[in-house]
Amino acid sequence: MGWLEGAKHVVKDELIEIIEWLDSSRDTLAYRFEDHDHEIKRGARLIVRESQAAQFVYEGQYADLFQPGLHTLTTANIPVLTTLKGWKYGFESPFKAEVYFLTTRLFAGNKWGTAHPVLLRDADLGLVRARAFGTYDVRITAPALFLREIVGTSPVLGLETFAETMRARIVSVFSEMLAVAAVPIIDAATRYRELGRALTEPINAVLSSTYGLTLGQFVIENVSVPSEVEAAIDKRASLGAIGNLDEYVKLKLADSFATGGGGMAKMGAELAAGMALGQQLAAVFAPKAKADE
């Protein structure tokens, strides 16, 4: 357990003099410093390394936050804790407080995905059930908010637990943002990179204000829909390739006359095929036509 092996403290006369944490696991987001029921002395040294932040919590209330550096704990640099503890004449006596170390580097390649199909309303196809998955890069930018909303009272939060905790929340935000953006499911299923970039900012805004996290990147690797919806998408693609349906039918009839093969029977078959295709495409895109009106 790298997070446990990296926890270090120096105790003298039952008072903690040095507080630091080394994470050899490389996959720990938050760790509560083990004080072993000892108190922190005045003048104790707090060592916060690069890509770390240290958050003090006193009796359930969030106090001072420390960025990378060597800090000597005195009244001057723990003003919030001084106020919460109610020291009238400054920090003189030892005290007990929880110290959480948080890893602030970027954690890349976290997976997200829908456990069940998500119901979306599409302007072209109506209600559609879709599945999606991908990856996201994230870092902690508001330690107190992250501790309150994600870590809670856990003494340690590893990357695997974090990813499992966030998976459903990421999917929920993704589904909501996709619905708000009113992106056609056809575009969602064929333009992953553009869609991921477009949704990064609105998803990031929710994660930042709700969980204290900032996205580096949000990637959509796949969006899948039921087979009948895939068939409808194929029909729309066919229409785009054909162009004007009226001109297509006329062209087929002209070809039939020009070749002269099959006489009226073949012409009738060609006409029937053209009408059938028109009816199928009309059925697929009837909802969009009404919406455009």
C-alpha positions as CSV (number, residue, x, y, z in Angstrom):
1,M,0.0,0.0,0.0
2,G,2.0,3.0,-1.3
3,W,-0.2,5.6,0.4
4,L,0.4,4.0,3.8
5,E,4.1,3.5,3.4
6,G,4.5,7.1,2.3
7,A,2.9,8.6,5.4
8,K,5.5,10.1,7.6
9,H,5.5,12.1,10.8
10,V,8.0,13.0,13.5
11,V,6.8,12.9,17.1
12,K,8.5,14.4,20.0
13,D,7.0,14.4,23.5
14,E,3.8,13.1,21.9
15,L,3.6,16.1,19.7
16,I,3.7,16.0,15.9
17,E,6.6,18.1,14.5
18,I,6.7,17.2,10.9
19,I,3.7,16.4,8.6
20,E,4.3,15.1,5.1
21,W,3.1,12.5,2.7
22,L,4.8,10.7,-0.2
23,D,2.6,8.8,-2.6
24,S,4.5,5.9,-4.2
25,S,1.4,4.4,-5.6
26,R,0.8,7.1,-8.2
27,D,-2.9,6.5,-8.1
28,T,-4.1,8.1,-4.9
29,L,-6.2,11.3,-5.1
30,A,-6.7,12.0,-1.4
31,Y,-5.1,10.7,1.8
32,R,-5.9,11.6,5.5
33,F,-2.7,12.1,7.4
34,E,-2.4,9.5,10.3
35,D,-1.9,11.4,13.5
36,H,-2.1,8.4,15.8
37,D,-4.1,10.5,18.2
38,H,-1.2,12.9,18.7
39,E,-1.5,16.7,18.7
40,I,0.3,19.1,16.4
41,K,2.7,21.5,18.1
42,R,3.2,25.2,17.5
43,G,6.0,25.6,14.9
44,A,5.4,22.1,13.4
45,R,6.6,21.9,9.8
46,L,4.2,21.0,7.0
47,I,5.8,19.7,3.8
48,V,3.6,19.9,0.7
49,R,5.2,18.7,-2.5
50,E,4.6,19.6,-6.1
51,S,1.3,18.3,-7.4
52,Q,-0.1,18.2,-3.8
53,A,-2.3,20.4,-1.7
54,A,-2.9,20.0,2.1
55,Q,-6.3,20.8,3.5
56,F,-6.8,21.3,7.3
57,V,-10.2,20.2,8.7
58,Y,-11.1,21.1,12.3
59,E,-14.1,19.5,13.9
60,G,-15.8,18.9,10.5
61,Q,-15.1,22.4,9.2
62,Y,-12.7,23.2,6.4
63,A,-9.9,25.4,7.5
64,D,-6.7,26.5,5.9
65,L,-5.4,25.2,2.5
66,F,-1.7,24.9,1.8
67,Q,-0.1,24.8,-1.6
68,P,3.4,23.2,-2.4
69,G,6.2,24.4,-0.1
70,L,7.6,24.1,3.4
71,H,5.2,25.7,5.9
72,T,5.9,26.4,9.6
73,L,2.6,26.3,11.5
74,T,2.1,29.5,13.4
75,T,-0.8,31.9,14.0
76,A,0.1,33.9,10.8
77,N,-0.4,31.1,8.3
78,I,-3.4,29.3,9.9
79,P,-5.8,32.2,10.3
80,V,-9.0,30.2,9.6
81,L,-8.0,27.5,12.0
82,T,-7.1,30.1,14.6
83,T,-10.6,31.6,14.3
84,L,-12.4,28.2,14.3
85,K,-10.5,27.0,17.4
86,G,-11.1,30.3,19.2
87,W,-7.6,31.1,20.3
88,K,-7.8,34.5,22.0
89,Y,-4.1,35.2,22.0
90,G,-2.9,33.3,19.0
91,F,-1.7,29.8,18.4
92,E,0.2,28.8,21.5
93,S,-1.1,25.4,22.6
94,P,-1.0,22.1,20.7
95,F,-4.1,21.1,18.8
96,K,-5.7,18.2,17.0
97,A,-6.9,18.6,13.4
98,E,-7.3,16.4,10.4
99,V,-4.9,17.0,7.5
100,Y,-5.9,15.8,4.1
101,F,-3.3,15.6,1.3
102,L,-4.7,15.8,-2.2
103,T,-3.0,15.0,-5.5
104,T,-3.5,17.9,-7.9
105,R,-1.8,16.5,-11.0
106,L,-3.8,15.5,-14.1
107,F,-5.3,12.0,-14.0
108,A,-5.6,11.0,-17.6
109,G,-7.6,8.3,-19.4
110,N,-10.3,7.7,-16.8
111,K,-13.1,5.6,-18.4
112,W,-16.8,6.5,-18.5
113,G,-19.7,4.7,-20.1
114,T,-23.4,4.1,-19.9
115,A,-24.4,1.0,-17.9
116,H,-27.8,1.1,-19.5
117,P,-29.2,2.9,-22.7
118,V,-29.9,6.6,-22.2
119,L,-33.2,7.9,-23.5
120,L,-32.7,10.9,-25.8
121,R,-35.2,13.1,-27.7
122,D,-34.0,13.5,-31.3
123,A,-35.4,16.1,-33.7
124,D,-35.1,13.7,-36.6
125,L,-35.9,10.3,-35.1
126,G,-37.9,11.1,-32.0
127,L,-37.1,9.2,-28.8
128,V,-33.9,7.2,-29.2
129,R,-32.1,4.9,-26.7
130,A,-28.3,5.3,-27.0
131,R,-25.2,3.9,-25.4
132,A,-21.9,5.7,-25.2
133,F,-18.5,5.4,-23.7
134,G,-15.1,7.1,-23.7
135,T,-12.4,8.6,-21.5
136,Y,-11.8,11.9,-19.6
137,D,-8.8,13.7,-18.0
138,V,-9.4,15.4,-14.7
139,R,-7.6,17.2,-11.9
140,I,-8.6,18.4,-8.4
141,T,-8.9,22.2,-8.4
142,A,-11.1,22.9,-5.3
143,P,-9.9,20.6,-2.5
144,A,-12.5,21.5,0.1
145,L,-15.4,20.9,-2.3
146,F,-13.8,17.7,-3.6
147,L,-13.4,16.4,0.0
148,R,-16.9,17.2,0.9
149,E,-18.6,15.8,-2.2
150,I,-16.4,12.9,-3.2
151,V,-14.1,11.8,-0.4
152,G,-16.4,12.3,2.6
153,T,-14.9,10.6,5.7
154,S,-12.8,8.0,3.8
155,P,-9.2,8.0,5.0
156,V,-7.9,7.4,1.4
157,L,-9.4,7.6,-2.1
158,G,-7.6,5.7,-4.8
159,L,-8.1,6.2,-8.6
160,E,-10.0,2.9,-9.1
161,T,-12.6,3.9,-6.4
162,F,-12.8,7.4,-7.7
163,A,-13.4,6.3,-11.3
164,E,-16.2,4.0,-10.1
165,T,-17.7,6.7,-8.1
166,M,-17.6,9.2,-10.9
167,R,-18.7,7.0,-13.7
168,A,-22.5,7.4,-13.1
169,R,-22.1,11.1,-12.4
170,I,-20.1,11.7,-15.6
171,V,-22.8,9.8,-17.7
172,S,-25.6,11.8,-16.0
173,V,-23.9,15.1,-16.9
174,F,-23.0,13.9,-20.4
175,S,-26.7,12.9,-21.0
176,E,-28.0,16.2,-19.7
177,M,-25.6,18.3,-21.7
178,L,-26.3,16.3,-24.9
179,A,-30.0,16.9,-24.4
180,V,-29.6,20.6,-23.8
181,A,-27.3,21.0,-26.8
182,A,-30.0,19.2,-28.9
183,V,-27.3,17.4,-31.0
184,P,-28.8,15.1,-33.6
185,I,-28.1,11.5,-32.8
186,I,-26.8,11.1,-36.4
187,D,-24.1,13.7,-35.6
188,A,-23.4,12.1,-32.2
189,A,-22.9,8.7,-33.8
190,T,-20.5,9.9,-36.5
191,R,-18.6,13.0,-35.2
192,Y,-17.2,11.9,-31.9
193,R,-14.2,14.2,-31.8
194,E,-16.1,17.4,-32.5
195,L,-18.9,16.4,-30.1
196,G,-16.4,15.7,-27.3
197,R,-14.8,19.1,-27.8
198,A,-18.1,20.8,-27.9
199,L,-19.3,19.1,-24.7
200,T,-16.1,19.6,-22.7
201,E,-16.8,23.1,-21.6
202,P,-20.4,22.6,-20.3
203,I,-19.6,19.3,-18.7
204,N,-16.5,21.0,-17.1
205,A,-18.7,23.8,-15.7
206,V,-20.9,21.2,-13.8
207,L,-18.0,19.2,-12.5
208,S,-16.1,22.2,-11.4
209,S,-19.0,23.8,-9.4
210,T,-20.3,20.5,-8.1
211,Y,-17.3,18.4,-7.3
212,G,-14.2,20.7,-7.4
213,L,-12.8,19.0,-10.5
214,T,-11.6,20.4,-13.8
215,L,-11.6,18.5,-17.1
216,G,-8.5,18.5,-19.2
217,Q,-10.3,16.6,-22.0
218,F,-13.5,14.7,-22.6
219,V,-13.4,12.0,-25.3
220,I,-16.3,10.2,-26.8
221,E,-15.1,6.9,-28.3
222,N,-18.4,5.4,-29.4
223,V,-22.1,6.2,-29.5
224,S,-24.3,3.2,-30.4
225,V,-28.1,3.0,-31.1
226,P,-30.6,0.2,-31.7
227,S,-30.5,-1.6,-35.1
228,E,-33.7,0.1,-36.2
229,V,-32.2,3.5,-35.6
230,E,-29.1,2.5,-37.4
231,A,-31.3,1.6,-40.4
232,A,-32.9,5.0,-40.3
233,I,-29.5,6.7,-40.2
234,D,-28.5,4.6,-43.2
235,K,-31.6,5.7,-45.1
236,R,-30.9,9.4,-44.3
237,A,-27.3,8.8,-45.6
238,S,-28.7,7.3,-48.7
239,L,-30.9,10.3,-49.3
240,G,-27.9,12.6,-48.9
241,A,-26.1,10.5,-51.5
242,I,-29.0,10.5,-53.9
243,G,-29.8,14.2,-53.6
244,N,-33.2,15.2,-55.0
245,L,-35.6,12.2,-54.8
246,D,-37.8,13.6,-57.6
247,E,-34.8,13.9,-60.0
248,Y,-33.7,10.4,-59.0
249,V,-37.0,8.8,-59.9
250,K,-37.1,10.7,-63.2
251,L,-33.5,9.5,-64.0
252,K,-34.4,5.9,-63.3
253,L,-37.5,6.2,-65.6
254,A,-35.4,7.9,-68.3
255,D,-32.8,5.1,-68.1
256,S,-35.6,2.6,-68.5
257,F,-36.9,4.2,-71.7
258,A,-33.4,4.7,-73.1
259,T,-32.5,1.0,-72.8
260,G,-35.9,-0.1,-74.1
261,G,-35.5,-3.4,-72.3
262,G,-38.5,-4.9,-70.6
263,G,-41.0,-2.5,-72.1
264,M,-43.9,-1.3,-70.0
265,A,-43.4,-4.1,-67.4
266,K,-39.9,-3.0,-66.6
267,M,-40.9,0.7,-66.5
268,G,-43.7,-0.2,-64.1
269,A,-41.2,-2.1,-61.9
270,E,-38.8,0.9,-61.9
271,L,-41.7,3.3,-61.0
272,A,-42.9,1.0,-58.2
273,A,-39.4,0.8,-56.8
274,G,-39.0,4.6,-56.9
275,M,-42.3,5.1,-55.2
276,A,-41.5,2.5,-52.5
277,L,-38.2,4.2,-51.8
278,G,-39.9,7.6,-51.6
279,Q,-42.4,6.3,-49.1
280,Q,-39.7,4.7,-46.9
281,L,-37.7,7.9,-46.8
282,A,-40.8,10.0,-46.2
283,A,-41.7,7.8,-43.3
284,V,-38.2,8.3,-41.8
285,F,-38.1,12.0,-42.1
286,A,-41.7,12.9,-41.5
287,P,-40.9,14.1,-37.9
288,K,-38.2,16.4,-39.1
289,A,-40.4,17.9,-41.8
290,K,-43.1,18.7,-39.2
291,A,-40.5,20.1,-36.8
292,D,-39.1,22.4,-39.5
293,E,-42.6,23.8,-40.1
